[in-house]
Amino acid sequence: MKKILFFLAIAALAVVVKVTTFGGGGAVGKSAVKAYHESEESDRIDYHLAQMMNMINKQAPVMVDKDTRLDNAWGLAHQFRYNYTLIDHDGAEVSGQQFTKAMLPYLHNEVCEGKTLKVLPENGVTVSFAYKGRDGADIATITITPAECRSSASM
């Protein structure tokens, strides 16, 4: 009985090896190679986000207009965030909802169509703009995803 079970186990192992090597193994191998290349591409994108973040942060804080200071930037894991302060207003003085309504079309256009930023969503990066008042209170965070850029491009 033990010999029969042993031979059945060997036969089952041979079938698994044959299927993996000659049948499904090709698909498994292709899948592993694809995952490796996607991981490599993801690492490359995150590397460039870190470079961009470091370049901005070396110059920050910097005034981008008479009311707005770019404090710093953060980039990692296919996300990039700009952190701003509205220097003439406390957070409670500004309606986050109205601010978002006013800024969203401009920021959406800059991220999805602008020469400088559109490369980010084209490479799967979500871009956020966080605004706070001079007192440090949050006003709004406006986020533009790659999917939003794709859907607006198809309109």
MORA-V800636 format. One record per helix or strand of 2 or more residues. SS is the DSSP state (helix for helix, strand for strand). FROM is the first residue (numbers start at 1). TO is the last residue. If there is no record, write none. Layout:
ss = [SS;SS]
from = [FROM;FROM]
to = [TO;TO]
This chain:
ss = [helix;strand;strand;strand;helix;helix;helix;strand;strand;helix]
from = [2;62;68;79;91;96;118;126;138;146]
to = [59;63;76;86;93;113;122;133;144;153]
